[in-house]
Every structure is written in structure tokens, then in C-alpha cells.
Amino acid sequence: MGTFSIWHWLIVLVVVVLIFGTKKLGSLGGDLGKAVRGFKEGVKPEDSPVTEKAEIEIDKDGKEIIDGEIKEKNHS
């Protein structure tokens, strides 16, 4: 039994290419790459691009006055 040599893997590769064809294998590799990139983006921690700062005050009629500013971070 033992390990497979390079010749075993080359024969397997040739059989796979003959069965599926190079065009289908190329598109399969591209789809796999897109899936991996999407997974990496989903796992990456989010840096909030917006900084929020708000102050809430109560006026003489008992209504809330919200004074605030929103600044977007510059990703240079």
C-alpha cells in the first residue's frame, strides 16, 4: 500500500481532465476562488466606517432634542 508516487497523481489528473474537460475544471476553480474570497470577507472583523456622537437634551416642554454629528472614517 504505502504512499502514492508522482506517477499515481499524474494518472489521476489525466483521468480527471479526460472526464470533466479543462473548461469545466477552469470554471470550477474560479467558482471555488470566489467562494473562498467571500468566506474571508465574511469572517474578517468589521471596521465601522461611521463614527457616531450624539447628545440628548430635554427642552422646557419635555421633548427630546438630539444634537449629533456623524463622521465617516477616511480609509486612505
VEXVEXVEX-961714 format. One record per residue: residue in one letter; residue number from 1; z, x, y of N, C-alpha, C, CB in turn. Coordinates in steps of 0.1 Angstrom, whole numbers. Glycine has a CB too. Example, Ala and Ser with C-alpha at 12.3 -4.5 7.8 and 13.67 -1.06 7.14 Angstrom:
! residues 2
['A'; 1; [78; 132; -57]; [78; 123; -45]; [78; 132; -33]; [90; 113; -45]]
['S'; 2; [71; 128; -22]; [71; 137; -11]; [79; 129; 0]; [57; 141; -6]]
! end
This chain:
! residues 76
['M'; 1; [0; 8; -12]; [0; 0; 0]; [0; 9; 12]; [12; -9; 0]]
['G'; 2; [11; 14; 17]; [11; 23; 29]; [5; 18; 41]; [3; 35; 25]]
['T'; 3; [3; 26; 51]; [-2; 22; 64]; [-18; 22; 64]; [2; 32; 75]]
['F'; 4; [-23; 14; 73]; [-37; 13; 74]; [-43; 25; 82]; [-42; 0; 81]]
['S'; 5; [-54; 30; 77]; [-61; 41; 84]; [-70; 36; 95]; [-68; 50; 74]]
['I'; 6; [-76; 45; 103]; [-85; 40; 113]; [-97; 33; 108]; [-90; 53; 122]]
['W'; 7; [-101; 37; 96]; [-113; 31; 89]; [-110; 16; 86]; [-117; 39; 77]]
['H'; 8; [-98; 13; 81]; [-95; -1; 79]; [-96; -9; 91]; [-81; -2; 73]]
['W'; 9; [-91; -4; 102]; [-91; -11; 115]; [-105; -13; 120]; [-82; -5; 126]]
['L'; 10; [-114; -3; 118]; [-128; -4; 123]; [-135; -14; 115]; [-135; 10; 121]]
['I'; 11; [-132; -15; 102]; [-139; -25; 93]; [-134; -39; 98]; [-136; -23; 78]]
['V'; 12; [-121; -41; 101]; [-116; -54; 105]; [-123; -57; 119]; [-101; -53; 107]]
['L'; 13; [-124; -48; 128]; [-130; -50; 141]; [-145; -55; 139]; [-130; -38; 149]]
['V'; 14; [-152; -48; 130]; [-166; -52; 128]; [-167; -66; 123]; [-173; -42; 119]]
['V'; 15; [-159; -69; 113]; [-159; -83; 107]; [-156; -93; 118]; [-149; -84; 96]]
['V'; 16; [-146; -91; 126]; [-143; -100; 137]; [-154; -102; 147]; [-130; -95; 144]]
['V'; 17; [-160; -91; 151]; [-172; -92; 160]; [-183; -99; 154]; [-176; -78; 164]]
['L'; 18; [-186; -97; 141]; [-196; -105; 134]; [-193; -119; 133]; [-199; -99; 120]]
['I'; 19; [-181; -123; 131]; [-177; -137; 130]; [-177; -144; 144]; [-163; -139; 124]]
['F'; 20; [-171; -138; 154]; [-169; -145; 167]; [-180; -141; 177]; [-156; -142; 172]]
['G'; 21; [-186; -130; 176]; [-196; -125; 186]; [-189; -119; 198]; [-204; -137; 190]]
['T'; 22; [-196; -110; 205]; [-190; -103; 216]; [-188; -112; 228]; [-199; -91; 220]]
['K'; 23; [-196; -122; 230]; [-195; -131; 242]; [-182; -139; 241]; [-207; -140; 243]]
['K'; 24; [-180; -145; 229]; [-167; -153; 228]; [-155; -144; 229]; [-168; -160; 214]]
['L'; 25; [-155; -132; 223]; [-144; -123; 224]; [-141; -119; 238]; [-146; -110; 215]]
['G'; 26; [-152; -116; 246]; [-150; -113; 260]; [-144; -124; 268]; [-163; -109; 267]]
['S'; 27; [-148; -136; 266]; [-142; -148; 273]; [-127; -150; 269]; [-150; -160; 271]]
['L'; 28; [-125; -147; 256]; [-111; -149; 251]; [-102; -138; 257]; [-111; -147; 236]]
['G'; 29; [-107; -126; 259]; [-99; -116; 266]; [-96; -119; 280]; [-106; -102; 265]]
['G'; 30; [-107; -125; 287]; [-105; -129; 301]; [-95; -140; 303]; [-118; -133; 307]]
['D'; 31; [-95; -150; 294]; [-85; -161; 294]; [-71; -155; 291]; [-89; -171; 284]]
['L'; 32; [-70; -146; 282]; [-57; -141; 279]; [-52; -133; 291]; [-58; -131; 267]]
['G'; 33; [-60; -125; 298]; [-56; -118; 310]; [-51; -128; 321]; [-67; -110; 315]]
['K'; 34; [-58; -139; 323]; [-54; -149; 333]; [-41; -155; 329]; [-65; -160; 335]]
['A'; 35; [-39; -157; 317]; [-26; -163; 312]; [-14; -153; 315]; [-27; -167; 297]]
['V'; 36; [-17; -141; 312]; [-6; -131; 314]; [-3; -129; 329]; [-10; -117; 308]]
['R'; 37; [-13; -129; 337]; [-11; -128; 352]; [-3; -141; 357]; [-24; -127; 359]]
['G'; 38; [-7; -152; 352]; [0; -165; 356]; [15; -164; 351]; [-6; -177; 350]]
['F'; 39; [17; -159; 339]; [31; -158; 335]; [39; -148; 343]; [31; -153; 320]]
['K'; 40; [33; -137; 347]; [40; -127; 355]; [44; -133; 369]; [32; -114; 357]]
['E'; 41; [34; -141; 375]; [37; -147; 388]; [48; -157; 386]; [24; -153; 393]]
['G'; 42; [48; -164; 375]; [59; -175; 373]; [72; -169; 371]; [55; -183; 362]]
['V'; 43; [73; -157; 365]; [86; -151; 362]; [91; -143; 374]; [85; -142; 350]]
['K'; 44; [82; -138; 383]; [86; -130; 394]; [96; -138; 403]; [74; -125; 402]]
['P'; 45; [106; -131; 408]; [116; -138; 417]; [109; -142; 430]; [128; -130; 420]]
['E'; 46; [112; -153; 435]; [105; -158; 448]; [112; -152; 460]; [106; -173; 448]]
['D'; 47; [104; -147; 469]; [109; -142; 482]; [106; -154; 491]; [103; -128; 486]]
['S'; 48; [116; -160; 497]; [114; -171; 506]; [107; -166; 518]; [127; -178; 509]]
['P'; 49; [95; -172; 521]; [87; -167; 533]; [92; -174; 545]; [73; -171; 531]]
['V'; 50; [102; -183; 544]; [106; -190; 556]; [121; -188; 558]; [103; -205; 555]]
['T'; 51; [125; -184; 570]; [139; -183; 573]; [143; -195; 582]; [143; -170; 580]]
['E'; 52; [154; -202; 578]; [157; -214; 585]; [171; -212; 591]; [158; -226; 575]]
['K'; 53; [173; -217; 603]; [185; -216; 610]; [187; -229; 618]; [186; -204; 620]]
['A'; 54; [197; -237; 616]; [199; -250; 623]; [213; -251; 627]; [194; -261; 614]]
['E'; 55; [215; -258; 638]; [228; -262; 643]; [228; -277; 645]; [231; -254; 657]]
['I'; 56; [239; -283; 640]; [240; -297; 642]; [251; -300; 652]; [243; -304; 628]]
['E'; 57; [248; -308; 662]; [258; -312; 672]; [259; -327; 672]; [254; -307; 686]]
['I'; 58; [270; -332; 676]; [272; -347; 678]; [272; -350; 693]; [285; -352; 671]]
['D'; 59; [263; -360; 697]; [263; -363; 711]; [274; -374; 714]; [249; -368; 715]]
['K'; 60; [274; -378; 726]; [285; -388; 731]; [284; -401; 724]; [285; -390; 745]]
['D'; 61; [272; -405; 719]; [271; -418; 712]; [273; -416; 697]; [257; -423; 714]]
['G'; 62; [277; -404; 692]; [280; -402; 678]; [267; -399; 670]; [286; -415; 672]]
['K'; 63; [256; -397; 676]; [244; -394; 669]; [243; -378; 667]; [231; -399; 677]]
['E'; 64; [236; -375; 656]; [235; -360; 653]; [223; -355; 661]; [233; -358; 638]]
['I'; 65; [225; -343; 667]; [214; -336; 674]; [212; -323; 666]; [217; -333; 689]]
['I'; 66; [200; -321; 661]; [197; -309; 652]; [189; -300; 661]; [190; -313; 639]]
['D'; 67; [194; -288; 663]; [187; -278; 671]; [184; -267; 661]; [194; -274; 684]]
['G'; 68; [172; -263; 659]; [170; -252; 649]; [157; -245; 652]; [170; -258; 635]]
['E'; 69; [155; -234; 644]; [143; -227; 645]; [139; -222; 631]; [144; -215; 655]]
['I'; 70; [126; -222; 629]; [121; -217; 616]; [111; -206; 619]; [114; -229; 608]]
['K'; 71; [114; -195; 613]; [105; -183; 615]; [100; -179; 601]; [113; -171; 621]]
['E'; 72; [87; -176; 601]; [81; -171; 589]; [81; -156; 588]; [66; -176; 589]]
['K'; 73; [85; -151; 576]; [85; -136; 575]; [71; -130; 575]; [93; -133; 562]]
['N'; 74; [70; -119; 581]; [57; -112; 582]; [56; -103; 570]; [55; -105; 595]]
['H'; 75; [47; -105; 561]; [45; -96; 549]; [35; -86; 551]; [42; -105; 536]]
['S'; 76; [38; -76; 559]; [28; -66; 563]; [28; -54; 553]; [29; -61; 577]]
! end
